[in-house]
Amino acid sequence: MMEDKNTTTETLPKEPAPAPVRSDMKVRVLSGAVYILILFAFFAMKLFVWCNYTDKSGEMHALHIGTLLFDMLILAFAAIGTFEMLRAFRGKLLRSQCVVVYFFSLLMLLSYMISDWVFAEILGIGLPTPGLGGISEVMGRNYSMYFALSTLIAGVIVLFSFLVFAYDKVTLESAGYSLVCYLYPSMFLLLLSICNHFLVYSELAVLLVFIVCPFADTFAYLFGRAFGKRYPKKMAPSISPKKTVVGGVGGLLGGALGAIVIFFACYGLTFLDDIGVIAPLRWELAIDAPNILFFIAVGVITAAFSQFGDLVESAVKRKLGLKDMGKIMPGHGGILDRIDSALYAGPVVALLLVARIMIVG
């Protein structure tokens, strides 16, 4: 006779509910807000940190310390961005090549930043400016760009020397990779530092780079979300499948709007200049049609280049098989993922404002 076996079912303990995870969008917004606060803090130092001193003749001068402080932010971008580039090419470069790239990238920027500040702020040497009788003369010559160019070429020479001194270890591909890491992002950031050092319109130039780019990115995203399904044509499907042409158009409109915001913000800064609260702006801005049209044009062109810079960064990451260049900014990736647009906006802003200075003053 078989006994019935009572089968008992044990109740397994329930797994604890997973802790709520902050959404990627919240992390991205928080990280972006911190980045904006850092930019704002350094821009405020650029405006407000200056000091008066009296020379031997008893004449009062305003020494603009804020320019060098904002340079430190640009130098930090270069230090982190170059590190991210070298890490992205990990395994393709010798350690000695990485050291040379890192050293000369920062030295090139420092040589320009310090020398130009000395020439412009202490020695009073700058670019000739338009006067009533034509181009006015400036005593002396500013050699800061010579120092930067000499440092740049010295770095290239040292990198090429590895083809001789490490012939068995270095290939032409390796030499090319080292040059890419050397020039990007430091050469682009040099142009951004030049914008920061303008004797005229430097505040305006910095704002154009760091405000037009976010405006362009935001409007490109909003237009893509709103009209992307109706107009799905891709901008560069092999590089960035999510970017649409209609989003690009939105980015151009955003750039124009951002430039208008900057125009009125800079017009407001002139009042702070009049009462001596901020460092002397050394320029005037009138509310008239030519000025507004100029700003709109600069905003559109800058937005176009900023979107191109974003595509270049995406292309580099695809070639290297990377999703992000780093992890320093949660939700965004690395510094290069954040400033890729600004890298390409800096040169075009510098060019357009130098043209304005030489033509209009």
Secondary structure, 3 states (H helix, E strand, C coil): CCCCCCCCCCCCCCCCCCCCCCCHHHHHHHHHHHHHHHHHHHHHHHHHCCEEEECCCCCEEEECCHHHHHHHHHHHHHHHHHHHHHHHCCCCCCHHHHHHHHHHHHHHHHHHHHHHHHHHHHCCCCCCCEECCEECCCCCCCCHHHHHHHHHHHHHHHHHHHHHHCCCCCCHHHHHHHHHHHHCCHHHHHHHHHHHHCCCCHHHHHHHHHHHHHHHHHHHHHHHHHHCCCCCCEEECCCEEEEEHHHHHHHHHHHHHHHHHHHHHHHHHHHHHHCCCCCCCCCCCCCCHHHHHHHHHHHHHHHHHHHHHHHHHHHHHHHHCCCCCCCCECCCECHHHHHHHHHHHHHHHHHHHHHHHHHCC
